[in-house]
Amino acid sequence: MRRLAEWLGVNRATLGVLVVVGGLGLSEELWRNFLAIHLNVRTGDVAKTAGYMGVYAFLVNLAEGFGYILGGAFAHRLGARAALAISAAPMALGFALLLATREPWAIVAGALLLTNWEPLSVPATFEVVGGEVRKERRTIAFAVQSIQKRLPKVLGPLIGGLVFAVGYWVNLSLAIGVLVLSIAAQLALLGKMQPKPDPPAMSSREALRRIPAGLRQLLQAEILLRWGDWFVRDFAALYVVAVLGRSAAEYGALASASALAALVTYIPVSKLADRSPSAKPFIGVTFFLFALFPFSLVLLPKSGLPAVAALLIAFVLNGLREVGEPARKAAITTGMPPEIRARAVGLYWGLRSFCFCPAPLAAWWLWSRAGPEAAFLTGGAIGMLGTAWFVFRVRLKA
């Protein structure tokens, strides 16, 4: 078991990260996938629900931008252990708000808090992997974390889709129960991690200046790619259920299939990436599949295939886009100077979120004027532009 753990890049510190990623992720996935459906039940109007989702996604990205920067500052100043412990606080506040009222604005605000655990934890995750895992094991360590992140995305939609049929409160209560258990296990593991001494203070401008040029180029390409992705991401459930007429349980199965497709690629592809002289080909495939999903979601159901089969292919392609994510994270971890890693990762992710936060509002505007298909196809075109930018402009070190 010790040899297997070493091969997978798992130790006591990374195990604490896995508890955060898995437990809090499952609590979120039991509920978030059905946010648009919850809102549609409350409003009874697809167009109004799309408006709520556009505003929600804009606020998610805005809040995540601040969350990543704060998470980087917490991990830099307080250490990874404290930053991981803090990351559960917004989710607890979000559930408290959802318990208090079922007004649409409260559902949006509660869901906004539910999602902000991840930005607070990401810089600490990179700090743990960069500081506790050898360079040649970092890609596989991120792959294991990605698996742990995807398992909730497999189980959450399946369980949530079934529970949704029973009732809102059952769905919500189950998610809260998972959160409580996760916090208890997380504190038990994090209590065994040794805190590290605080590094000297560093300004955001200084940290940004020290991010290598290749990673700044990667950030530019990612901003374009994510602009296109957010034209479809939080609108997909509404499109499948309210426009294409599929059930919430069917959408849950599709979302689970997407996560499962991602899950089965992580270990083999990550071992290939560890042995490859460059991570760029693996990241390039991820970029292309990100951009392909909006096209497949619109075009495949119109191709003559049975509706469920067409949607299944589209969502499996969406899952396969994660094939290069561990390699991308390992390249960023290795490329960042160790003394600024947590701070710089927080700024990288935060700036990325700030730059594409208007995308869902643009998607909502286009949905209301020209329909969901026009919004999705526009998102796919923007994603392809980001993919071309990555292929021809980005230079990553081995």
C-alpha positions, 0 to 999 in steps of 0.5 A, spaced: 500 500 500 505 504 501 508 503 494 501 504 491 501 510 495 507 513 492 506 511 485 499 515 486 503 521 489 498 520 495 501 522 502 498 524 509 498 531 506 494 530 499 489 525 503 487 531 507 486 535 500 482 529 497 477 529 503 476 536 501 475 535 494 471 529 495 466 531 501 465 538 499 464 536 492 459 531 493 455 536 497 455 541 492 454 536 486 447 533 490 444 540 489 448 544 484 446 540 478 439 541 479 439 549 480 436 551 474 431 546 475 429 548 482 429 555 479 424 553 473 419 550 478 419 556 482 418 561 476 414 557 471 418 561 466 424 558 462 426 565 459 426 568 466 430 562 469 435 563 464 435 570 466 436 568 473 442 563 471 445 568 467 446 573 473 448 567 477 453 564 473 456 572 472 456 572 480 459 565 481 465 567 477 466 574 480 465 571 487 470 565 485 475 571 482 475 574 489 475 567 492 481 564 488 485 571 490 483 570 498 485 563 498 492 564 495 493 569 500 490 565 506 495 559 503 501 564 503 500 567 509 496 562 514 499 555 510 495 550 506 492 547 513 488 553 515 486 555 508 483 548 507 479 548 513 476 555 511 474 553 505 468 549 508 465 556 511 461 559 505 458 552 503 455 552 510 453 559 510 449 557 503 446 551 506 443 556 512 440 561 507 437 555 503 434 552 509 431 559 511 427 561 505 425 558 498 425 565 494 428 565 487 433 570 489 435 566 496 436 560 492 441 564 487 445 567 493 445 560 497 448 556 491 453 562 490 456 561 497 455 553 496 460 553 490 465 558 493 469 552 497 473 550 491 476 557 489 478 558 497 481 551 496 485 551 490 491 555 491 492 550 498 491 544 493 497 547 489 501 548 495 500 541 498 502 538 491 508 542 489 511 542 496 509 535 498 510 531 492 516 530 487 516 533 480 515 526 477 509 524 481 505 531 480 501 530 474 499 523 477 497 526 484 493 531 480 490 526 476 488 522 483 485 529 486 481 529 479 478 522 480 476 524 487 473 531 484 469 527 479 467 521 483 462 526 486 460 528 479 458 521 477 454 520 484 451 527 485 447 527 479 445 520 480 443 521 487 440 528 486 436 526 480 432 521 484 432 525 490 429 531 486 423 527 485 422 526 492 422 533 494 426 539 495 428 538 502 430 531 502 435 533 496 437 539 501 438 535 507 442 530 504 447 535 501 447 538 508 449 531 511 454 530 507 457 537 508 457 535 516 461 528 515 466 531 510 468 537 515 468 532 521 473 527 517 477 533 514 478 536 521 481 530 523 486 529 518 488 536 517 489 536 525 495 531 523 498 536 518 504 540 520 503 547 519 509 551 515 512 558 518 509 564 514 513 566 508 514 574 508 509 578 505 508 579 498 504 584 494 499 582 488 503 586 483 510 582 485 507 576 485 504 577 478 510 580 475 514 573 477 509 569 473 513 566 468 511 568 461 509 561 458 504 561 464 501 568 462 500 566 455 497 560 457 492 564 462 490 568 456 488 562 452 484 560 458 480 566 458 478 565 451 476 558 452 473 559 458 469 565 455 466 560 450 465 554 456 461 559 460 456 560 454 453 553 455 456 550 462 450 553 467 445 553 461 446 545 459 441 543 464 435 548 463 436 546 455 436 539 456 430 539 461 426 545 459 428 545 451 429 538 449 424 535 454 428 530 458 427 529 465 431 531 471 433 524 472 435 523 465 439 529 465 442 527 472 444 520 468 448 524 462 452 529 467 454 522 471 456 519 464 460 526 463 464 525 469 465 518 468 468 519 462 473 524 465 474 519 471 477 513 466 482 517 463 485 520 468 490 515 471 493 512 464 493 519 460 497 522 466 502 517 466 503 518 459 504 526 460 509 524 466 513 521 461 512 526 455 517 531 454 511 536 454 505 537 457 502 541 451 499 536 446 495 533 452 493 540 454 491 542 447 486 536 446 483 539 452 482 545 449 479 542 443 474 538 447 472 544 451 470 548 445 467 542 441 461 541 447 457 546 445 457 544 438 455 537 439 450 539 444 446 543 439 448 539 432 448 531 435 440 531 437 439 534 430 443 529 426 438 523 426 440 519 432 436 517 438 435 523 442 438 520 448 444 517 444 445 523 441 445 527 448 450 521 451 455 522 446 455 530 447 456 529 454 461 523 454 465 528 449 464 533 454 467 529 460 473 527 455 475 534 455 478 533 462 484 529 459 489 534 459 487 537 466 492 534 471 498 535 466 495 543 465 495 543 473 502 540 474 505 544 468 502 550 472 505 548 479 512 546 476 512 553 472 511 557 478 516 559 483 516 555 489 516 561 494 510 565 491 506 558 488 500 559 492 499 566 492 500 566 484 496 560 483 490 564 487 492 570 482 492 566 476 485 563 477 482 569 480 484 574 474 481 568 469 475 568 473 474 576 473 476 576 465 470 571 463 465 573 468 461 577 463 460 571 459 454 568 462 450 575 461 452 575 454 450 568 453 443 570 457 442 576 452 443 572 446 439 566 448 433 571 449 434 574 443 436 569 438 435 562 442 439 557 446 442 554 440 445 561 437 448 562 444 451 555 444 454 555 437 457 562 439 460 559 445 463 554 441 466 559 436 469 563 442 472 556 444 475 554 438 479 561 438 482 560 444 484 553 442 487 556 436 491 561 441 493 556 445 496 552 439 500 557 436 502 562 441 503 558 448 510 556 449 510 551 455 517 549 458 518 541 459 
